[in-house]
Amino acid sequence: MFQIGRTHKLVRTLAATGLLLLAAGCGGNNHSEPLPVASTQVNNGQAANVKVDDFVQSELKRQNIPGLALVVQQDGKVVYSKGYGYANLEQAIPATAEQRFQIGSISKQFSAAAVMLLVEEGKMALDDKIGRHLGAVPPEWDSITVRHILTHTSGLPRDLDPALEAVARVHGAYTTEQVLAILKDYKPVTPPGAQYAYSNVGYQLMGVIIEKVTGSFYGDMIQNRIFKPLGMTTARIIDFHDLSGTATGYMMEDNKLKALDMARMPAGIQTYYRSGAGGIEMSALDLAKWDASLSTEKILKKSSIDQMWAPGALVEKGSNYTISYGLGWVISDFNGHPKVYHSGGMAAFSTDYLHYTNDKLTVIVLTNLGIVADPERISRAVSEMYVPGTWPPK
């Protein structure tokens, strides 16, 4: 099922895409026992970090994760990148940091970045009512703004009705207008702007809004305005027709790993996988290129990044930490180490992207196991190895 990302145990209920569908077309062999852990060579002549390697390999075995890509970046430069385990168990293909993984809800920051590019150009404002860009909307949507959607304060429900799965399996690909018609059936469950409530429905709607403003598929804008300028050659909206270079994803069924056959996924379900809520796949090294750009103005102005990283909706407050949601990012401060981050969970992939703003440290963990995996545990433990005091989160 498409579920979501975790940000630590507080936000374990976040979901990466909107439609809670059992992914179709599982295939391949079942694996009750993982293969011996493989590790690819460290990239760019970096010396092996035995402490990191031993920990990650132990977590692959403990969590039964088939494969994992890790990147550690400091001051905008990759200091460690490596693959562990297998991108494909059946063929014993080792995982690498160059392979694509579905990134789930990490995609949301790219939808938010697309909005900020349009804001910079004067084509949209964060406090625009969404009806300005969509035309006629249900009366219950009249007060919903772009900012409400990006901060998960729109009041829209978290996910689409799972009953849509049966229809999506036989429908064929949906047009944008058909998707919008479906989304218009969803009413806010809390007043817009009243409180934080994670909504994949909202981010699916944001993909439609971006298309309405630009006149092209939101994924094309992200490709042309972000991925290509940064040389992110593996980054793309999920492509079900070209799986070359993409790790095989796995689900856990009856305590066994089972490969997900993406090529057999029905076109109707593919539409929702490709939404603004979680439709992107890329390599860990390409995600690091995006991360490095955030300390520059190659893509977004500093003022836009500052707005994305500004607390927009309080999620939780404790004695030594706060957690808020900005524009496509979770914002937190633990033990004097402010950070922005997001995780993602798909049917057969779980991911985490963690950036400490003051420490200038980034840890990226992409895995090819679905929501039972816990990449957060790995990213935070690795961050502690580079900057002591950053983990555990509580």
Secondary structure, DSSP 8 states (H G I E B T S, - for coil): ------SSGGGTT--SSSB----S-EEEEEESS-----B---GGG----HHHHHHHHHHHHHHT-SEEEEEEEETTEEEEEEEEEEEETTTTEE--TTSBEE-GGGGHHHHHHHHHHHHHTTS--TT-BTHHHHSS--GGGTT-BHHHHHTT-S---SSB-TTHHHHHHHH----HHHHHHHHTT---SS-TTSS----HHHHHHHHHHHHHHHSS-HHHHHIIIIITTTT-TT-EE--SS--TTB---EEEETTEEEEE-GGGS-HHHHHHHTSTTT-EEE-HHHHHHHHHHTTSSSSS-HHHHHHHTS--EEEEE-SSEEEEE-SSSEEEEETTEEEEEEEEE-SS-EEEEEEETTTTEEEEEEESB-TT--HHHHHHHHHHHHSTT-----
